[in-house]
Amino acid sequence: MERRNRRRRPATGGFRPSRPVPVVVGGEYDVEIESLGSRGDGIARIEGFVIFVKNTKVGDKLKVKVNSVSRRFAIATPVAQGEE
């Protein structure tokens, strides 16, 4: 018996290799806050990688210390205010 009208499954996108994360836990980096997240945290980027920083506002330039890192983002705290 021949099957007709068999539905094909949509493509899932295939394999996508992940980029290496450009920050490490405990590392200190100079960043500029570009925008605010939905919870009010400042958002900075290093090589396109998102870093959330509490108690900051857009335009702040500061040094941050990374507390935790996941595949898609990092969480950091301010260490010192940068020079304007």
N, C-alpha and C positions, 0 to 999 in steps of 0.2 A: 504494500500500500504506500503510495507516494504522499508526502506531506506537502501541502500547499499553503501559501500565505504565512509561512513561518516568520515570525518577527526576529529581527536582528537586534542584538544588544548594542547600545551606543558605546562609542569609544570612551575609555576612561582617562585618556591623556597619557598613559604610558609612564615609563620610568623617568623621573626627574632628579638628577643628582643634587644633593644639597651643597651649598657653599660653606666654606669654613667660617666659623663665627669670629669676627674681628676683635672681640673683647674677651677678657678672662676675669674670673671672680677675684676680687682683691686689687685689680688693676685700677690705676688712676688716669683719667683722660680729661683733656680740655674740650669742652663742648659749648654749643650755643643752643638755647631752647628755641625751637622753630614754631611750635604750636602747643596747644593743650589737649590732653586726652579727655575722654568722657567723664572721668573721675576727678579731673582737675590737676592731674600730674602733668609736668612739663614733658615734652617729647623732643629728644635730640636724636641725631643720627651720626653714626660713624660708618663710612663706606656703605651707606644705605641701610645699615642695621639699626633698628629702633631701640632707644634707651629711654625708659621712663624715669623721671627724676621728681621726687616730691618737693613741695614747698618752693616752687620756682614759678616764674612768669615768662611770657614770650619776650625774647630779646636778651635774657640773662646770659652772660658769658661766664662760665665757672668751671672749676675742676671738680670732677665727680669720682666717687669710688664705687665700683661695681659690686653689688651684694649678691646677686644671683643672675644666672644666664640660662636661657632656654634656647631652643632652635630658632625661634622667631623674634625674641626680644630679650632685653636685659633690664634689671631694676637697679638703680643706683641712688646714692645719697650725695648731697653737696659736701665738698671738703673745704673749698675756699672760693670766694668770689674772684672772678678773673678781672683783668684790667679792661676798662672801657675804651 
